[in-house]
Amino acid sequence: MTENTAATSGDRGFPWEPGSGTGIGSMPGTDPAEAVQVVIDQVPDFPFLPELPARGPGADLIGRTAALLIDIPVETTTGGWRVAERPGRHLRAAQSMLSSDLDALEERLDGYEGPLKISLAGPWTLAAAIELPKNLQPALSDAGAVADLTASLAEAATNFTADVAKRVPGATLVVQLDEPSLTTVVNGEVPTASGLSRIAVPDAADLSERLQTVLAATGQYSVLHCCAGPVPFAIIMAAQPDAVSFDLSLVRREDGDLIAELADTGKGIFAGAVRTILPRNTRDDQPAYTARRILRFWRALGMNPAAAGRQIVVTPACGLAGATPTRAVEALAHSREAARIVPELAEESTGDEEE
């Protein structure tokens, strides 16, 4: 591959400043005000709305998103979530927790101007996780149910984004679609209700189209996040997000050309380069090492180092719900510091080449 800078064709511009780091979404703990404050303290230039799964059903990614769905009420089951006949206490609890999260965000970001990332589960992750009421099969098993779920989610994403925009009017919103189950869906690994067989893989065009429907709904800068490997980059590319977020350690050699194509067309790259759980005092826990690793990855794609600081956002490898509170703080701080170092190292690298 030849070395390229990011192309401007189709590039919406990057809402973050060069050398930016942020988080994925989930955090440890149960106090939304405390979680928001940690986020603001550690990644002040690119904060995000944290989710706190430890609070219980409804606070997790699926429950939070399900609480926003339009005309599709849900309820909890022993295994997760199911479409319900009418809204119940579980749905109201999920909506209440999300309201508390947004109140905390609004209070602590009063007067804030800059990028702000909010997250929702994507249509395929929802379809794999939410059961249908009659046969108890995942919604993924019914194409009509997936279509309804996608339409509901698109409308919910629009409403959710508008609500956050009113609460933090100075923010430039970045809407992240989380698809941790996309790989499982694409590989035909989602089990039926009995667990004895697997649900058929949807058509590739349908996979991308459903993603694109939700990504485009808000009109905001969009990020598609998938931290399960192998990441289906071809499906993601066809959905046309503005940026792609993934765990850097899951990238395979054969993914290089697809990622290079994404980068070369001006897509943002959220590089999940900071491990969420890590013993102290190891080489991997040094921001400078992380920055060098990201630049090696960038150069291996054939990209010009000069574009790295502008185009890449450094993040933890995935969510931080399973980390200790101390490690969550460290991982966010590490992401911010590594991101700051990337453009400095890139400039040194470019200077060495010119000499």
C-alpha positions, 0 to 999 in steps of 0.5 A: 500500500502506498502512503496516503493522507485522509481523503476529503471526499465524504469527510464530514470533518472531525468534531474532536481536536487533534490528540483526543482520547475518550471512553467507550461507554460503560463504567463501574459503580452505581452513582451516575453523578460520580461516573460523569465526574470521573469522565469529565476529570479524565477525558475533559476534551471528549466526554461521554455519557457513561452507562452503569450496568452494576445498577441492575437490569435497565442500566445496561446497554440493552436495557438503556436502549430498550427504554427509548424504543418507540411503541415497542415496550419490553420487560425483563426475563430470567435471561434478559429482555422480551417484547411486552404487551404494555409498559411495565415496572421494569421499563419504567425503572430503566427509563428512570435510571436513564433520566438520572444519568442525563440529569447528572450529565446536564448538571456537570456539563453546564456551559460545556462546548465541544464534542460529547459522545452518547451511545445506543445499542445497534439494531442487530445487537438488540435483535439478538438480545430481545425475545419475541413474546409468543415463541420466545425466539430472539427477534433476529429470527423474524425479518419483520420483527427486525425491521420494526425494531430498526424503525423504532430504534431510529426514531428513538435515536433521533429523540434521544439525541434531541433531548441531549442537545437541549440539555447540553446545548453547547455540545457537538454530539457524536452518536455511537452505535454499539454492536457487540453482537454484530460478529455473532450475528454475521457468523450465524452463532446466535442460538435459537430459544432451545439452544439446539440450533442457530439462527440463519445469517441475514442477507449482507445487504440487509445487515448494512442497511439496518445499520445505516438506517439508524446511523443516519437517523440523527443527522449527527456525526456517527460512530459504529463500535464493535469490540468482538472479533473478527470485526466484520469491517466489510459490513461496517463499511457498507453501512457508511458510519462517519467513524469506526471503533474497534479493539486494536488487538482484534485486527487481523492481517487480512483486515488491513486493506479494509481499514486502510480504505476506511481511513483513506476516505476520511473516516474517523478511527477510534482505536481501542488500544488501552487494555481494560484490565492490566497488572500495574507496572507493565510496558503496556501500561505506558501511554508512550508505548500505546502511542507508538503502537498506534502509529505502527498500526497507522503506518502499516495501513500505508497512512501518513503519520501526519494524519494520525493525531487528527483522525484517530481517537484513542480509547480503551479496548472496550467498556470499563464495566468490568474494571475496578474504579481505580483501573477505570480512571487509569484507563481513561487517563491513559487514553487521553495521555496516549492520544496527546503523544500520538501527534508529537511522535507523528511529527517527529517521525515525519521530520526524520523522514524529511531529513 
